[in-house]
Amino acid sequence: MGFIEVTLSLLRGLEQTCLIFALTLLLALPLGLVISFGSMSRFKPLAYITRTFVWIIRGVPLMLQVIIVFYVPGFVFGAPLFSRLGSVVAAFVINYACYFSEIYRGGIQSISKGQYEAAQVLGMSKTQVFFKVVLLQVVKRILAPMSNEVITLVKDTALARVIMIVEIIQAAQNFAAYGLMWPLFYTAVFYLIFVGVLTVLFGQAEKKLDFFKA
């Protein structure tokens, strides 16, 4: 197996990694906001149920959640609810939405009540207060912890191989059958580039929101 052949195989695995990453972010970011509103709800039963759900999801390993989503419906209903890729995405979305929800909740609750009261005195509705006064401040405050979770997601995509999704790590491991171990270490280059790009993007985003320091 030559270097070019290995690289092409890893790039095909990287496509799956990027697909899982993109779909998870696309769905988990808005879902996390919805869950955070549920956990902050003044309707106590809803808040209790939501916080209990978040606690369970955050307490159970993501690998186990992937296995549950893919295999348990098959045992219960006789057929899986999702394809292998669909099961991975579903498990990842639920897991990361719960983590994101706690970051959202912390950011929203960190805004002083005085700002809400001042905006309401000016005649702004609750929706206007959230989008015109609170939202950008929350984004600034949650950007660092959110970036950590997003970078963790890049590496967590490797867990998809537990149900035989051929992402980049699994693609590298397949070469072990030919006695080649170096492709496994070669994957680190792809991960470092991926994480490096995200780090630069988040760094630029933080600079654009620096005016809130004043």
Beta strands, then each sheet from edge to edge (+ up, - down):
end
